[in-house]
Amino acid sequence: MLIGYARTSTVEQLAGFEAQLQRLSEVGCERVFQERVSSVAKRDQLAAALDYIRDGDVLVVTKLDRLARSVSDLVDIGRTIDGKSASLRILDMDLDTKTPTGRLMLNLIGSIAQFERELMLERQREGIAKAKSEGRYRGRAPTAQRQVEKVVALHEDGLKPEAIAERLGISRSSTYAILKEARETD
């Protein structure tokens, strides 16, 4: 059985998401798991797809970056698939892990992708350091600090810090820090 997995990082990437779904349908995926979350977020539908696959099934994705965030993540996913006597097919690479060559290529490509990502992050850090030294870098505004008034108002309405953090999409520690600061300034 062919089982598809489609993921996009944001709701705004609708065209790319629909293209993934169409390709998975065209190759004959009988079941498609889909989600719109960042690769670093919890990917419930990927977990569900990996749980769903059985002996002889093939997990199909359009691109490698839709599936794994790093080589170690790719290796873990590969082990899970192998442990179920299933395989992985990546359409854009024409890669299938049913063969030894497919497994080798997947590991090589995953390593190269991680290498490229690390180089990009290194260049980004260098650029930030240069901009800081020239006084041009300000960084991003802390997310939680933009919501101080909301945090305080929700707390005054009786919500617990954990519920406030979840509702506003900020960390519990940031919520506690904001509330502590608000008490100290009263």
C-alpha positions as CSV (number, residue, x, y, z in Angstrom):
1,M,0.0,0.0,0.0
2,L,1.3,3.5,-0.8
3,I,0.9,5.9,2.1
4,G,1.5,9.6,1.4
5,Y,2.8,12.3,3.7
6,A,2.5,16.0,2.9
7,R,3.7,18.9,5.1
8,T,4.0,22.6,4.8
9,S,5.4,25.0,7.4
10,T,2.8,27.7,7.1
11,V,-0.8,28.2,6.1
12,E,0.4,30.7,3.5
13,Q,2.2,27.9,1.5
14,L,-1.1,26.6,0.2
15,A,-0.1,26.2,-3.5
16,G,2.9,24.1,-2.5
17,F,0.8,22.0,-0.2
18,E,-1.8,21.4,-2.8
19,A,0.9,20.4,-5.3
20,Q,2.2,17.8,-2.8
21,L,-1.3,16.4,-2.4
22,Q,-1.9,16.2,-6.1
23,R,1.4,14.4,-6.8
24,L,0.7,11.9,-4.0
25,S,-2.7,11.3,-5.5
26,E,-1.2,10.9,-9.0
27,V,1.2,8.2,-7.9
28,G,-1.6,6.2,-6.3
29,C,-1.4,6.9,-2.5
30,E,-4.4,5.2,-0.9
31,R,-4.0,7.2,2.3
32,V,-2.4,10.6,2.8
33,F,-1.4,12.1,6.1
34,Q,-1.1,15.8,6.0
35,E,-0.2,18.7,8.3
36,R,0.7,22.4,8.3
37,V,3.4,22.7,10.9
38,S,7.1,23.6,11.0
39,S,9.5,20.7,10.8
40,V,10.7,21.6,14.3
41,A,7.2,21.4,15.7
42,K,5.6,18.2,16.9
43,R,4.5,16.4,13.7
44,D,1.5,14.4,14.8
45,Q,0.5,13.3,11.3
46,L,4.0,12.1,10.5
47,A,3.9,10.0,13.7
48,A,0.5,8.7,12.7
49,A,1.8,7.8,9.2
50,L,4.7,6.0,10.7
51,D,2.4,4.2,13.1
52,Y,0.0,3.3,10.3
53,I,2.5,1.7,7.9
54,R,2.8,-2.1,7.8
55,D,4.9,-4.8,6.2
56,G,5.4,-4.1,2.5
57,D,3.9,-0.5,2.6
58,V,5.7,2.4,1.1
59,L,5.7,5.9,2.7
60,V,5.8,8.4,-0.1
61,V,6.8,12.1,0.1
62,T,7.4,14.6,-2.6
63,K,10.6,16.1,-1.2
64,L,13.1,15.1,1.4
65,D,12.7,18.4,3.3
66,R,9.0,17.7,3.8
67,L,10.0,14.6,5.8
68,A,13.1,15.2,7.9
69,R,14.8,18.1,9.6
70,S,18.3,16.6,10.0
71,V,20.3,13.5,9.2
72,S,19.6,12.1,12.7
73,D,15.9,12.7,12.2
74,L,16.1,11.0,8.8
75,V,17.9,8.1,10.3
76,D,15.3,7.7,13.0
77,I,12.5,7.8,10.5
78,G,14.3,5.3,8.3
79,R,14.8,3.0,11.2
80,T,11.1,3.2,12.1
81,I,10.2,2.4,8.4
82,D,12.7,-0.4,8.2
83,G,11.5,-1.9,11.5
84,K,8.1,-2.2,10.0
85,S,9.5,-3.9,6.9
86,A,8.3,-1.0,4.8
87,S,10.1,1.4,2.6
88,L,10.4,5.1,1.7
89,R,10.0,6.7,-1.7
90,I,11.0,10.4,-2.4
91,L,9.4,11.4,-5.7
92,D,11.5,14.4,-6.6
93,M,14.7,12.4,-6.2
94,D,13.3,9.2,-7.8
95,L,14.6,7.5,-4.7
96,D,13.3,4.3,-3.2
97,T,14.7,2.6,-0.1
98,K,13.6,-0.8,-1.2
99,T,17.1,-1.2,-2.8
100,P,20.5,-1.0,-1.1
101,T,21.4,1.8,-3.6
102,G,18.3,3.7,-2.6
103,R,19.2,3.4,1.1
104,L,22.8,4.5,0.4
105,M,21.7,7.5,-1.7
106,L,19.2,8.6,1.0
107,N,22.0,8.7,3.6
108,L,24.4,10.5,1.3
109,I,21.8,13.1,0.3
110,G,20.6,13.5,3.9
111,S,24.3,14.2,4.9
112,I,24.8,16.7,2.1
113,A,21.5,18.5,3.0
114,Q,22.6,18.8,6.7
115,F,26.0,20.0,5.6
116,E,24.4,22.7,3.4
117,R,22.1,23.8,6.3
118,E,25.1,24.1,8.6
119,L,27.0,26.2,6.1
120,M,24.0,28.4,5.7
121,L,23.7,28.9,9.5
122,E,27.4,29.6,9.7
123,R,27.1,32.3,7.0
124,Q,24.1,33.7,8.8
125,R,26.0,33.9,12.2
126,E,28.9,35.6,10.4
127,G,26.5,38.1,8.8
128,I,24.9,38.9,12.2
129,A,28.3,39.3,13.9
130,K,29.4,41.7,11.2
131,A,26.1,43.7,11.4
132,K,26.5,43.9,15.2
133,S,30.0,45.1,14.9
134,E,28.8,47.8,12.5
135,G,25.9,48.7,14.8
136,R,23.3,47.7,12.2
137,Y,21.8,44.6,14.0
138,R,19.0,44.9,16.4
139,G,17.7,41.3,16.5
140,R,14.0,40.5,16.7
141,A,11.7,41.8,19.4
142,P,11.0,39.1,22.1
143,T,7.7,37.5,21.3
144,A,6.4,37.4,24.9
145,Q,7.3,41.0,25.6
146,R,4.9,42.1,22.8
147,Q,2.1,40.5,24.7
148,V,2.7,41.8,28.3
149,E,-0.7,43.5,28.4
150,K,-2.5,40.4,27.2
151,V,-0.7,38.2,29.8
152,V,-1.6,40.5,32.7
153,A,-5.2,40.9,31.5
154,L,-5.7,37.2,31.1
155,H,-4.2,36.6,34.6
156,E,-6.5,39.2,36.1
157,D,-9.4,37.3,34.4
158,G,-8.4,34.3,36.4
159,L,-6.4,32.2,33.9
160,K,-3.5,30.2,35.3
161,P,0.0,31.0,33.8
162,E,0.1,27.6,32.0
163,A,-3.2,28.4,30.2
164,I,-2.1,31.9,29.4
165,A,1.2,30.5,27.8
166,E,-0.7,28.0,25.7
167,R,-3.3,30.5,24.6
168,L,-0.8,33.1,23.5
169,G,1.8,30.7,22.2
170,I,4.6,31.8,24.5
171,S,6.6,29.8,27.1
172,R,5.5,29.2,30.6
173,S,8.7,30.8,31.9
174,S,8.1,33.9,29.9
175,T,4.5,34.1,31.3
176,Y,5.8,33.7,34.9
177,A,8.5,36.4,34.3
178,I,6.0,38.9,32.9
179,L,3.6,38.3,35.9
180,K,6.5,38.6,38.4
181,E,7.6,41.9,36.8
182,A,4.0,43.2,36.8
183,R,3.7,42.4,40.5
184,E,7.0,44.2,41.2
185,T,5.9,47.4,39.4
186,D,2.5,47.5,41.1
